[in-house]
Amino acid sequence: MRIESANDQTERVAPAHGAGRDDPPRTDTGSNRTARTAVANAAARARPIDDETMNHARKRSRRASSPAWCEDHYGLQLARGSSHIASTLTPATRASAIAEVIEEFETLFGLDDLPSFLQALAQRLENRGAHEASAEVAEILRRAMRKR
């Protein structure tokens, strides 16, 4: 059995198990197969934007605005932020802590999901019994939504 290599020179190799001597030569160029696979994978990834793709994007944005989605994706930031804010003793330190939590979220994730994050944060603070802090975060959310 003969196999062509990548540089078009013919090499002699032992026949595969169960292959007879009368089998036709097999061309097996590793680099060509790799290139074909890479091209096929790239073509599969580069789908044109159609209605289905657009619907998927809309569903994603709806998920991002839901409190459950926010809890799943930003749980650590919500836990740290609500703990930090709830532990403050004065209104001035509470305002500073809220500003720090918002700045950290913006730095890590941007502004796209900030409204849903603030909504979930206010709910977490309410669940902790930090009613004043929850009201302050909710007010920040209301002001931010008015500006949009």
C-alpha positions in Angstrom: 0.0 0.0 0.0 1.3 3.5 -0.8 0.6 6.8 0.8 1.4 10.2 -0.6 3.0 12.6 1.8 2.5 16.3 2.0 5.5 17.0 -0.3 4.1 14.7 -3.0 6.8 12.0 -2.5 5.5 8.5 -2.3 6.3 6.5 0.8 6.0 2.8 1.3 4.1 1.9 4.5 2.8 -1.4 5.9 -0.8 -2.2 4.9 -3.4 -1.5 7.5 -4.9 -4.5 9.4 -7.3 -6.4 7.2 -6.2 -4.6 4.0 -5.3 -6.8 1.1 -2.5 -6.3 -1.4 -4.9 -5.5 -4.2 -6.4 -2.4 -2.4 -5.9 0.8 -4.3 -3.4 3.3 -3.0 -4.6 5.7 -0.4 -3.8 9.4 -0.4 -3.5 10.7 3.1 -1.9 14.1 3.4 -2.1 15.2 7.0 -1.6 18.9 6.3 -4.3 18.9 3.6 -6.8 17.2 6.0 -6.0 19.8 8.7 -6.4 22.7 6.3 -9.7 21.3 5.0 -11.0 20.8 8.6 -10.0 24.3 9.6 -11.8 25.8 6.5 -14.9 23.7 7.2 -14.9 24.7 10.9 -14.5 28.4 10.0 -17.3 28.2 7.4 -19.6 26.6 10.0 -18.8 29.3 12.5 -19.4 32.1 10.0 -23.1 31.8 9.6 -24.9 34.7 7.9 -27.1 36.8 10.2 -30.7 35.8 9.7 -34.0 36.1 11.6 -33.1 33.1 13.8 -29.8 34.7 14.8 -31.5 38.0 15.5 -34.2 36.2 17.6 -31.4 34.6 19.6 -29.9 38.0 20.3 -33.2 39.3 21.5 -33.7 36.3 23.8 -30.2 36.9 25.2 -31.0 40.5 26.0 -34.3 39.5 27.7 -32.4 36.9 29.7 -29.8 39.5 30.7 -32.6 41.7 32.1 -34.1 39.0 34.3 -33.2 38.8 38.0 -32.6 35.0 37.7 -30.1 35.5 34.9 -28.3 38.2 36.9 -28.2 36.0 40.0 -26.5 33.3 38.0 -24.0 35.4 36.2 -23.2 38.0 38.9 -23.7 36.0 42.1 -20.3 36.7 43.4 -20.4 40.4 42.8 -23.9 40.5 44.3 -22.8 38.7 47.4 -19.7 40.8 47.9 -21.5 44.1 47.1 -24.5 43.4 49.4 -22.3 42.3 52.2 -20.1 45.4 51.9 -23.0 47.8 51.7 -25.0 46.1 54.5 -21.9 46.3 56.8 -21.7 50.1 56.7 -22.7 52.1 59.7 -23.4 55.6 58.5 -25.2 57.1 55.4 -22.0 58.5 54.2 -20.1 55.2 54.3 -23.1 53.5 52.8 -23.1 55.9 49.8 -19.4 55.4 49.4 -19.8 51.6 49.5 -22.6 51.7 46.9 -20.4 53.8 44.6 -17.5 51.3 45.0 -19.7 48.4 44.1 -21.1 50.1 41.0 -17.6 51.2 39.9 -16.3 47.7 40.3 -19.2 46.2 38.3 -18.7 48.8 35.5 -14.9 48.0 35.4 -15.5 44.2 35.2 -18.6 44.0 33.1 -19.5 47.4 31.5 -22.8 49.2 31.7 -25.1 46.9 29.6 -26.3 44.8 32.6 -26.0 47.4 35.3 -29.8 48.0 35.6 -30.5 44.4 36.2 -27.5 44.1 38.6 -28.8 47.1 40.6 -32.3 45.5 40.7 -30.8 42.3 42.0 -28.6 44.1 44.4 -31.5 46.0 45.9 -33.4 42.8 46.3 -30.4 41.2 48.1 -30.1 44.1 50.4 -33.8 43.9 51.2 -33.5 40.2 52.0 -30.6 41.1 54.4 -32.8 43.6 56.2 -30.8 46.6 55.0 -34.0 48.5 53.9 -32.4 52.0 53.7 -29.5 50.7 51.6 -32.0 48.8 49.4 -34.1 52.0 48.9 -30.9 54.0 48.0 -29.8 51.4 45.4 -33.4 51.4 44.0 -33.3 55.2 43.8 -30.0 55.1 41.9 -31.6 52.6 39.5 -34.6 54.9 39.0 -32.3 57.9 38.3 -30.2 55.8 35.9 -33.3 54.7 34.0 -34.6 58.2 33.6 -31.3 59.3 32.0 -31.6 56.7 29.3 
